[in-house]
Amino acid sequence: MKITREQVARIADLARLELKEEKIEKFALQFSQIIGYMDKMNSLDTTGVEPLYSPSDNTSVMREDVAGNNFRREDLLSNAPVQDGQYFIVPKIL
């Protein structure tokens, strides 16, 4: 599929971009190449190929993401500039 310079100019206008003529021509060519590559990919026979989340085996070395109460109130309040033993004290904003 060929992308025309008018289509590129319209896309630039919608994105509120000001492009010079040479950039419009360059982008039209690049967009056409990208669309051509996607058409080529769509023509491949992928019957029997399982979809992948990622082409590499990503194993997480991090801990499980489990919600929990791992902090004591006193520890958290100890970092506050002003507190009353139970809550953070902040200035009023009206």
Jmol script that loads the backbone (N, CA, C; Angstrom):
load data "model"
ATOM      1  N   MET A   1       0.857  -1.183   0.000  1.00  0.00           N
ATOM      2  CA  MET A   1       0.000   0.000   0.000  1.00  0.00           C
ATOM      3  C   MET A   1       0.893   1.233   0.000  1.00  0.00           C
ATOM      4  N   LYS A   2       0.606   2.129  -0.873  1.00  0.00           N
ATOM      5  CA  LYS A   2       1.394   3.350  -0.992  1.00  0.00           C
ATOM      6  C   LYS A   2       0.730   4.461  -0.186  1.00  0.00           C
ATOM      7  N   ILE A   3       1.510   5.105   0.647  1.00  0.00           N
ATOM      8  CA  ILE A   3       1.032   6.252   1.422  1.00  0.00           C
ATOM      9  C   ILE A   3       1.405   7.509   0.634  1.00  0.00           C
ATOM     10  N   THR A   4       0.426   8.332   0.400  1.00  0.00           N
ATOM     11  CA  THR A   4       0.668   9.541  -0.397  1.00  0.00           C
ATOM     12  C   THR A   4       1.116  10.687   0.496  1.00  0.00           C
ATOM     13  N   ARG A   5       1.692  11.685  -0.135  1.00  0.00           N
ATOM     14  CA  ARG A   5       2.126  12.865   0.626  1.00  0.00           C
ATOM     15  C   ARG A   5       0.923  13.607   1.203  1.00  0.00           C
ATOM     16  N   GLU A   6      -0.241  13.517   0.538  1.00  0.00           N
ATOM     17  CA  GLU A   6      -1.456  14.158   1.057  1.00  0.00           C
ATOM     18  C   GLU A   6      -1.905  13.482   2.360  1.00  0.00           C
ATOM     19  N   GLN A   7      -1.764  12.148   2.411  1.00  0.00           N
ATOM     20  CA  GLN A   7      -2.125  11.438   3.630  1.00  0.00           C
ATOM     21  C   GLN A   7      -1.185  11.820   4.776  1.00  0.00           C
ATOM     22  N   VAL A   8       0.104  11.932   4.464  1.00  0.00           N
ATOM     23  CA  VAL A   8       1.068  12.341   5.486  1.00  0.00           C
ATOM     24  C   VAL A   8       0.760  13.759   5.956  1.00  0.00           C
ATOM     25  N   ALA A   9       0.441  14.648   5.033  1.00  0.00           N
ATOM     26  CA  ALA A   9       0.121  16.025   5.400  1.00  0.00           C
ATOM     27  C   ALA A   9      -1.132  16.065   6.275  1.00  0.00           C
ATOM     28  N   ARG A  10      -2.100  15.213   5.983  1.00  0.00           N
ATOM     29  CA  ARG A  10      -3.327  15.164   6.775  1.00  0.00           C
ATOM     30  C   ARG A  10      -3.032  14.648   8.193  1.00  0.00           C
ATOM     31  N   ILE A  11      -2.214  13.608   8.283  1.00  0.00           N
ATOM     32  CA  ILE A  11      -1.835  13.066   9.593  1.00  0.00           C
ATOM     33  C   ILE A  11      -1.084  14.128  10.399  1.00  0.00           C
ATOM     34  N   ALA A  12      -0.176  14.828   9.740  1.00  0.00           N
ATOM     35  CA  ALA A  12       0.587  15.883  10.418  1.00  0.00           C
ATOM     36  C   ALA A  12      -0.355  16.992  10.895  1.00  0.00           C
ATOM     37  N   ASP A  13      -1.332  17.322  10.075  1.00  0.00           N
ATOM     38  CA  ASP A  13      -2.296  18.357  10.450  1.00  0.00           C
ATOM     39  C   ASP A  13      -3.106  17.920  11.664  1.00  0.00           C
ATOM     40  N   LEU A  14      -3.547  16.657  11.679  1.00  0.00           N
ATOM     41  CA  LEU A  14      -4.310  16.147  12.821  1.00  0.00           C
ATOM     42  C   LEU A  14      -3.471  16.139  14.090  1.00  0.00           C
ATOM     43  N   ALA A  15      -2.163  15.887  13.942  1.00  0.00           N
ATOM     44  CA  ALA A  15      -1.261  15.866  15.093  1.00  0.00           C
ATOM     45  C   ALA A  15      -0.729  17.257  15.420  1.00  0.00           C
ATOM     46  N   ARG A  16      -1.181  18.236  14.664  1.00  0.00           N
ATOM     47  CA  ARG A  16      -0.746  19.628  14.828  1.00  0.00           C
ATOM     48  C   ARG A  16       0.776  19.766  14.699  1.00  0.00           C
ATOM     49  N   LEU A  17       1.305  19.116  13.661  1.00  0.00           N
ATOM     50  CA  LEU A  17       2.723  19.192  13.352  1.00  0.00           C
ATOM     51  C   LEU A  17       2.913  20.005  12.082  1.00  0.00           C
ATOM     52  N   GLU A  18       3.918  20.829  12.085  1.00  0.00           N
ATOM     53  CA  GLU A  18       4.268  21.575  10.888  1.00  0.00           C
ATOM     54  C   GLU A  18       5.472  20.897  10.256  1.00  0.00           C
ATOM     55  N   LEU A  19       5.268  20.304   9.082  1.00  0.00           N
ATOM     56  CA  LEU A  19       6.336  19.588   8.403  1.00  0.00           C
ATOM     57  C   LEU A  19       6.719  20.308   7.121  1.00  0.00           C
ATOM     58  N   LYS A  20       8.008  20.338   6.859  1.00  0.00           N
ATOM     59  CA  LYS A  20       8.492  20.880   5.590  1.00  0.00           C
ATOM     60  C   LYS A  20       8.242  19.855   4.496  1.00  0.00           C
ATOM     61  N   GLU A  21       8.235  20.319   3.255  1.00  0.00           N
ATOM     62  CA  GLU A  21       7.926  19.454   2.115  1.00  0.00           C
ATOM     63  C   GLU A  21       8.848  18.245   2.032  1.00  0.00           C
ATOM     64  N   GLU A  22      10.145  18.443   2.281  1.00  0.00           N
ATOM     65  CA  GLU A  22      11.079  17.311   2.183  1.00  0.00           C
ATOM     66  C   GLU A  22      10.798  16.261   3.265  1.00  0.00           C
ATOM     67  N   LYS A  23      10.337  16.709   4.421  1.00  0.00           N
ATOM     68  CA  LYS A  23       9.990  15.768   5.491  1.00  0.00           C
ATOM     69  C   LYS A  23       8.727  14.993   5.125  1.00  0.00           C
ATOM     70  N   ILE A  24       7.770  15.659   4.509  1.00  0.00           N
ATOM     71  CA  ILE A  24       6.536  14.987   4.089  1.00  0.00           C
ATOM     72  C   ILE A  24       6.864  13.880   3.103  1.00  0.00           C
ATOM     73  N   GLU A  25       7.722  14.166   2.124  1.00  0.00           N
ATOM     74  CA  GLU A  25       8.129  13.156   1.143  1.00  0.00           C
ATOM     75  C   GLU A  25       8.851  11.998   1.832  1.00  0.00           C
ATOM     76  N   LYS A  26       9.747  12.322   2.752  1.00  0.00           N
ATOM     77  CA  LYS A  26      10.520  11.304   3.464  1.00  0.00           C
ATOM     78  C   LYS A  26       9.593  10.405   4.282  1.00  0.00           C
ATOM     79  N   PHE A  27       8.646  11.015   5.012  1.00  0.00           N
ATOM     80  CA  PHE A  27       7.726  10.234   5.830  1.00  0.00           C
ATOM     81  C   PHE A  27       6.794   9.388   4.975  1.00  0.00           C
ATOM     82  N   ALA A  28       6.367   9.904   3.841  1.00  0.00           N
ATOM     83  CA  ALA A  28       5.506   9.128   2.947  1.00  0.00           C
ATOM     84  C   ALA A  28       6.227   7.861   2.506  1.00  0.00           C
ATOM     85  N   LEU A  29       7.501   7.983   2.144  1.00  0.00           N
ATOM     86  CA  LEU A  29       8.288   6.821   1.752  1.00  0.00           C
ATOM     87  C   LEU A  29       8.455   5.854   2.920  1.00  0.00           C
ATOM     88  N   GLN A  30       8.783   6.383   4.093  1.00  0.00           N
ATOM     89  CA  GLN A  30       8.980   5.518   5.262  1.00  0.00           C
ATOM     90  C   GLN A  30       7.689   4.813   5.669  1.00  0.00           C
ATOM     91  N   PHE A  31       6.575   5.529   5.659  1.00  0.00           N
ATOM     92  CA  PHE A  31       5.293   4.907   5.999  1.00  0.00           C
ATOM     93  C   PHE A  31       4.945   3.811   5.002  1.00  0.00           C
ATOM     94  N   SER A  32       5.201   4.060   3.727  1.00  0.00           N
ATOM     95  CA  SER A  32       4.928   3.057   2.700  1.00  0.00           C
ATOM     96  C   SER A  32       5.778   1.810   2.926  1.00  0.00           C
ATOM     97  N   GLN A  33       7.037   1.995   3.307  1.00  0.00           N
ATOM     98  CA  GLN A  33       7.905   0.853   3.587  1.00  0.00           C
ATOM     99  C   GLN A  33       7.425   0.061   4.798  1.00  0.00           C
ATOM    100  N   ILE A  34       6.976   0.770   5.814  1.00  0.00           N
ATOM    101  CA  ILE A  34       6.477   0.102   7.028  1.00  0.00           C
ATOM    102  C   ILE A  34       5.220  -0.696   6.707  1.00  0.00           C
ATOM    103  N   ILE A  35       4.283  -0.086   5.980  1.00  0.00           N
ATOM    104  CA  ILE A  35       3.045  -0.780   5.606  1.00  0.00           C
ATOM    105  C   ILE A  35       3.364  -1.981   4.718  1.00  0.00           C
ATOM    106  N   GLY A  36       4.318  -1.819   3.808  1.00  0.00           N
ATOM    107  CA  GLY A  36       4.731  -2.931   2.951  1.00  0.00           C
ATOM    108  C   GLY A  36       5.287  -4.087   3.765  1.00  0.00           C
ATOM    109  N   TYR A  37       6.081  -3.782   4.766  1.00  0.00           N
ATOM    110  CA  TYR A  37       6.629  -4.822   5.635  1.00  0.00           C
ATOM    111  C   TYR A  37       5.507  -5.530   6.398  1.00  0.00           C
ATOM    112  N   MET A  38       4.535  -4.775   6.901  1.00  0.00           N
ATOM    113  CA  MET A  38       3.410  -5.385   7.610  1.00  0.00           C
ATOM    114  C   MET A  38       2.595  -6.266   6.671  1.00  0.00           C
ATOM    115  N   ASP A  39       2.401  -5.847   5.414  1.00  0.00           N
ATOM    116  CA  ASP A  39       1.698  -6.682   4.435  1.00  0.00           C
ATOM    117  C   ASP A  39       2.458  -7.981   4.207  1.00  0.00           C
ATOM    118  N   LYS A  40       3.780  -7.894   4.143  1.00  0.00           N
ATOM    119  CA  LYS A  40       4.611  -9.074   3.968  1.00  0.00           C
ATOM    120  C   LYS A  40       4.447 -10.014   5.162  1.00  0.00           C
ATOM    121  N   MET A  41       4.420  -9.456   6.357  1.00  0.00           N
ATOM    122  CA  MET A  41       4.239 -10.268   7.564  1.00  0.00           C
ATOM    123  C   MET A  41       2.861 -10.934   7.578  1.00  0.00           C
ATOM    124  N   ASN A  42       1.842 -10.209   7.108  1.00  0.00           N
ATOM    125  CA  ASN A  42       0.485 -10.768   7.079  1.00  0.00           C
ATOM    126  C   ASN A  42       0.356 -11.913   6.091  1.00  0.00           C
ATOM    127  N   SER A  43       1.228 -11.965   5.089  1.00  0.00           N
ATOM    128  CA  SER A  43       1.125 -13.018   4.081  1.00  0.00           C
ATOM    129  C   SER A  43       1.768 -14.324   4.538  1.00  0.00           C
ATOM    130  N   LEU A  44       2.484 -14.325   5.652  1.00  0.00           N
ATOM    131  CA  LEU A  44       3.135 -15.531   6.155  1.00  0.00           C
ATOM    132  C   LEU A  44       2.108 -16.501   6.723  1.00  0.00           C
ATOM    133  N   ASP A  45       2.358 -17.796   6.520  1.00  0.00           N
ATOM    134  CA  ASP A  45       1.485 -18.826   7.066  1.00  0.00           C
ATOM    135  C   ASP A  45       1.900 -19.109   8.503  1.00  0.00           C
ATOM    136  N   THR A  46       1.043 -18.777   9.432  1.00  0.00           N
ATOM    137  CA  THR A  46       1.340 -18.983  10.851  1.00  0.00           C
ATOM    138  C   THR A  46       0.457 -20.079  11.451  1.00  0.00           C
ATOM    139  N   THR A  47      -0.045 -20.958  10.611  1.00  0.00           N
ATOM    140  CA  THR A  47      -0.873 -22.054  11.090  1.00  0.00           C
ATOM    141  C   THR A  47      -0.058 -22.931  12.029  1.00  0.00           C
ATOM    142  N   GLY A  48      -0.585 -23.178  13.191  1.00  0.00           N
ATOM    143  CA  GLY A  48       0.091 -24.036  14.155  1.00  0.00           C
ATOM    144  C   GLY A  48       1.144 -23.335  14.993  1.00  0.00           C
ATOM    145  N   VAL A  49       1.349 -22.057  14.790  1.00  0.00           N
ATOM    146  CA  VAL A  49       2.329 -21.317  15.572  1.00  0.00           C
ATOM    147  C   VAL A  49       1.607 -20.686  16.758  1.00  0.00           C
ATOM    148  N   GLU A  50       2.060 -21.045  17.942  1.00  0.00           N
ATOM    149  CA  GLU A  50       1.451 -20.492  19.154  1.00  0.00           C
ATOM    150  C   GLU A  50       1.877 -19.038  19.336  1.00  0.00           C
ATOM    151  N   PRO A  51       0.957 -18.168  19.713  1.00  0.00           N
ATOM    152  CA  PRO A  51       1.341 -16.778  19.970  1.00  0.00           C
ATOM    153  C   PRO A  51       2.261 -16.699  21.179  1.00  0.00           C
ATOM    154  N   LEU A  52       3.200 -15.760  21.125  1.00  0.00           N
ATOM    155  CA  LEU A  52       4.151 -15.576  22.208  1.00  0.00           C
ATOM    156  C   LEU A  52       3.902 -14.254  22.900  1.00  0.00           C
ATOM    157  N   TYR A  53       4.100 -14.266  24.196  1.00  0.00           N
ATOM    158  CA  TYR A  53       4.072 -13.006  24.934  1.00  0.00           C
ATOM    159  C   TYR A  53       5.358 -12.252  24.650  1.00  0.00           C
ATOM    160  N   SER A  54       6.450 -12.992  24.589  1.00  0.00           N
ATOM    161  CA  SER A  54       7.762 -12.404  24.341  1.00  0.00           C
ATOM    162  C   SER A  54       8.608 -13.449  23.624  1.00  0.00           C
ATOM    163  N   PRO A  55       9.461 -13.036  22.718  1.00  0.00           N
ATOM    164  CA  PRO A  55      10.295 -14.016  22.029  1.00  0.00           C
ATOM    165  C   PRO A  55      11.398 -14.602  22.908  1.00  0.00           C
ATOM    166  N   SER A  56      11.622 -14.033  24.070  1.00  0.00           N
ATOM    167  CA  SER A  56      12.652 -14.562  24.962  1.00  0.00           C
ATOM    168  C   SER A  56      12.004 -15.081  26.239  1.00  0.00           C
ATOM    169  N   ASP A  57      12.718 -15.975  26.899  1.00  0.00           N
ATOM    170  CA  ASP A  57      12.228 -16.494  28.173  1.00  0.00           C
ATOM    171  C   ASP A  57      12.587 -15.511  29.273  1.00  0.00           C
ATOM    172  N   ASN A  58      11.596 -14.747  29.691  1.00  0.00           N
ATOM    173  CA  ASN A  58      11.817 -13.778  30.756  1.00  0.00           C
ATOM    174  C   ASN A  58      11.420 -14.419  32.075  1.00  0.00           C
ATOM    175  N   THR A  59      12.382 -14.616  32.920  1.00  0.00           N
ATOM    176  CA  THR A  59      12.068 -15.120  34.243  1.00  0.00           C
ATOM    177  C   THR A  59      12.315 -13.998  35.238  1.00  0.00           C
ATOM    178  N   SER A  60      11.374 -13.812  36.109  1.00  0.00           N
ATOM    179  CA  SER A  60      11.465 -12.735  37.077  1.00  0.00           C
ATOM    180  C   SER A  60      12.305 -13.170  38.262  1.00  0.00           C
ATOM    181  N   VAL A  61      13.263 -12.342  38.598  1.00  0.00           N
ATOM    182  CA  VAL A  61      14.084 -12.608  39.779  1.00  0.00           C
ATOM    183  C   VAL A  61      13.561 -11.832  40.980  1.00  0.00           C
ATOM    184  N   MET A  62      12.454 -11.138  40.785  1.00  0.00           N
ATOM    185  CA  MET A  62      11.867 -10.346  41.858  1.00  0.00           C
ATOM    186  C   MET A  62      10.927 -11.207  42.688  1.00  0.00           C
ATOM    187  N   ARG A  63      10.560 -10.698  43.825  1.00  0.00           N
ATOM    188  CA  ARG A  63       9.638 -11.400  44.704  1.00  0.00           C
ATOM    189  C   ARG A  63       8.232 -11.370  44.111  1.00  0.00           C
ATOM    190  N   GLU A  64       7.380 -12.199  44.615  1.00  0.00           N
ATOM    191  CA  GLU A  64       5.981 -12.200  44.208  1.00  0.00           C
ATOM    192  C   GLU A  64       5.341 -10.877  44.622  1.00  0.00           C
ATOM    193  N   ASP A  65       4.417 -10.384  43.827  1.00  0.00           N
ATOM    194  CA  ASP A  65       3.725  -9.145  44.148  1.00  0.00           C
ATOM    195  C   ASP A  65       2.492  -9.494  44.979  1.00  0.00           C
ATOM    196  N   VAL A  66       2.668  -9.512  46.273  1.00  0.00           N
ATOM    197  CA  VAL A  66       1.602  -9.890  47.188  1.00  0.00           C
ATOM    198  C   VAL A  66       1.342  -8.718  48.119  1.00  0.00           C
ATOM    199  N   ALA A  67       0.065  -8.341  48.220  1.00  0.00           N
ATOM    200  CA  ALA A  67      -0.296  -7.246  49.121  1.00  0.00           C
ATOM    201  C   ALA A  67      -0.153  -7.703  50.565  1.00  0.00           C
ATOM    202  N   GLY A  68       0.310  -6.793  51.393  1.00  0.00           N
ATOM    203  CA  GLY A  68       0.449  -7.150  52.792  1.00  0.00           C
ATOM    204  C   GLY A  68       0.780  -5.929  53.625  1.00  0.00           C
ATOM    205  N   ASN A  69       0.624  -6.051  54.911  1.00  0.00           N
ATOM    206  CA  ASN A  69       0.960  -5.001  55.871  1.00  0.00           C
ATOM    207  C   ASN A  69       2.314  -5.339  56.460  1.00  0.00           C
ATOM    208  N   ASN A  70       3.372  -4.840  55.850  1.00  0.00           N
ATOM    209  CA  ASN A  70       4.716  -5.189  56.294  1.00  0.00           C
ATOM    210  C   ASN A  70       5.348  -4.123  57.165  1.00  0.00           C
ATOM    211  N   PHE A  71       4.625  -3.042  57.444  1.00  0.00           N
ATOM    212  CA  PHE A  71       5.199  -1.942  58.204  1.00  0.00           C
ATOM    213  C   PHE A  71       4.369  -1.690  59.455  1.00  0.00           C
ATOM    214  N   ARG A  72       5.037  -1.251  60.472  1.00  0.00           N
ATOM    215  CA  ARG A  72       4.337  -0.846  61.690  1.00  0.00           C
ATOM    216  C   ARG A  72       4.051   0.647  61.592  1.00  0.00           C
ATOM    217  N   ARG A  73       2.943   1.072  62.153  1.00  0.00           N
ATOM    218  CA  ARG A  73       2.541   2.480  62.122  1.00  0.00           C
ATOM    219  C   ARG A  73       3.633   3.376  62.700  1.00  0.00           C
ATOM    220  N   GLU A  74       4.255   2.949  63.782  1.00  0.00           N
ATOM    221  CA  GLU A  74       5.292   3.753  64.423  1.00  0.00           C
ATOM    222  C   GLU A  74       6.474   3.991  63.474  1.00  0.00           C
ATOM    223  N   ASP A  75       6.832   2.950  62.715  1.00  0.00           N
ATOM    224  CA  ASP A  75       7.946   3.093  61.771  1.00  0.00           C
ATOM    225  C   ASP A  75       7.624   4.107  60.676  1.00  0.00           C
ATOM    226  N   LEU A  76       6.399   4.067  60.168  1.00  0.00           N
ATOM    227  CA  LEU A  76       6.002   5.000  59.114  1.00  0.00           C
ATOM    228  C   LEU A  76       5.897   6.426  59.644  1.00  0.00           C
ATOM    229  N   LEU A  77       5.318   6.586  60.811  1.00  0.00           N
ATOM    230  CA  LEU A  77       5.158   7.918  61.377  1.00  0.00           C
ATOM    231  C   LEU A  77       6.480   8.522  61.818  1.00  0.00           C
ATOM    232  N   SER A  78       7.475   7.704  62.052  1.00  0.00           N
ATOM    233  CA  SER A  78       8.774   8.230  62.486  1.00  0.00           C
ATOM    234  C   SER A  78       9.425   9.092  61.404  1.00  0.00           C
ATOM    235  N   ASN A  79       9.020   8.942  60.170  1.00  0.00           N
ATOM    236  CA  ASN A  79       9.571   9.743  59.065  1.00  0.00           C
ATOM    237  C   ASN A  79       8.822  11.054  58.845  1.00  0.00           C
ATOM    238  N   ALA A  80       7.711  11.252  59.523  1.00  0.00           N
ATOM    239  CA  ALA A  80       6.890  12.442  59.318  1.00  0.00           C
ATOM    240  C   ALA A  80       7.460  13.626  60.101  1.00  0.00           C
ATOM    241  N   PRO A  81       7.476  14.816  59.483  1.00  0.00           N
ATOM    242  CA  PRO A  81       7.951  15.985  60.214  1.00  0.00           C
ATOM    243  C   PRO A  81       7.034  16.329  61.397  1.00  0.00           C
ATOM    244  N   VAL A  82       5.711  16.135  61.191  1.00  0.00           N
ATOM    245  CA  VAL A  82       4.753  16.405  62.272  1.00  0.00           C
ATOM    246  C   VAL A  82       3.737  15.268  62.273  1.00  0.00           C
ATOM    247  N   GLN A  83       3.510  14.704  63.444  1.00  0.00           N
ATOM    248  CA  GLN A  83       2.523  13.628  63.576  1.00  0.00           C
ATOM    249  C   GLN A  83       2.018  13.609  65.010  1.00  0.00           C
ATOM    250  N   ASP A  84       0.870  12.968  65.248  1.00  0.00           N
ATOM    251  CA  ASP A  84       0.294  12.942  66.595  1.00  0.00           C
ATOM    252  C   ASP A  84       0.321  11.544  67.206  1.00  0.00           C
ATOM    253  N   GLY A  85       1.117  10.669  66.664  1.00  0.00           N
ATOM    254  CA  GLY A  85       1.195   9.308  67.188  1.00  0.00           C
ATOM    255  C   GLY A  85       0.311   8.333  66.434  1.00  0.00           C
ATOM    256  N   GLN A  86      -0.684   8.887  65.689  1.00  0.00           N
ATOM    257  CA  GLN A  86      -1.577   8.017  64.933  1.00  0.00           C
ATOM    258  C   GLN A  86      -1.684   8.459  63.475  1.00  0.00           C
ATOM    259  N   TYR A  87      -1.600   9.783  63.216  1.00  0.00           N
ATOM    260  CA  TYR A  87      -1.787  10.314  61.874  1.00  0.00           C
ATOM    261  C   TYR A  87      -0.679  11.317  61.538  1.00  0.00           C
ATOM    262  N   PHE A  88      -0.488  11.535  60.233  1.00  0.00           N
ATOM    263  CA  PHE A  88       0.369  12.623  59.775  1.00  0.00           C
ATOM    264  C   PHE A  88      -0.384  13.932  59.977  1.00  0.00           C
ATOM    265  N   ILE A  89       0.297  14.975  60.399  1.00  0.00           N
ATOM    266  CA  ILE A  89      -0.321  16.290  60.552  1.00  0.00           C
ATOM    267  C   ILE A  89       0.183  17.151  59.382  1.00  0.00           C
ATOM    268  N   VAL A  90      -0.776  17.680  58.620  1.00  0.00           N
ATOM    269  CA  VAL A  90      -0.440  18.503  57.462  1.00  0.00           C
ATOM    270  C   VAL A  90      -1.154  19.842  57.589  1.00  0.00           C
ATOM    271  N   PRO A  91      -0.632  20.890  56.929  1.00  0.00           N
ATOM    272  CA  PRO A  91      -1.299  22.185  57.013  1.00  0.00           C
ATOM    273  C   PRO A  91      -2.660  22.159  56.317  1.00  0.00           C
ATOM    274  N   LYS A  92      -3.566  22.970  56.841  1.00  0.00           N
ATOM    275  CA  LYS A  92      -4.881  23.111  56.216  1.00  0.00           C
ATOM    276  C   LYS A  92      -4.739  23.885  54.922  1.00  0.00           C
ATOM    277  N   ILE A  93      -5.481  23.457  53.919  1.00  0.00           N
ATOM    278  CA  ILE A  93      -5.515  24.182  52.647  1.00  0.00           C
ATOM    279  C   ILE A  93      -6.978  24.522  52.366  1.00  0.00           C
ATOM    280  N   LEU A  94      -7.259  25.810  52.308  1.00  0.00           N
ATOM    281  CA  LEU A  94      -8.644  26.246  52.084  1.00  0.00           C
ATOM    282  C   LEU A  94      -8.815  26.807  50.729  1.00  0.00           C
TER     283      LEU A  94
END
end "model"
wireframe off; spacefill off
backbone 0.3
color backbone group
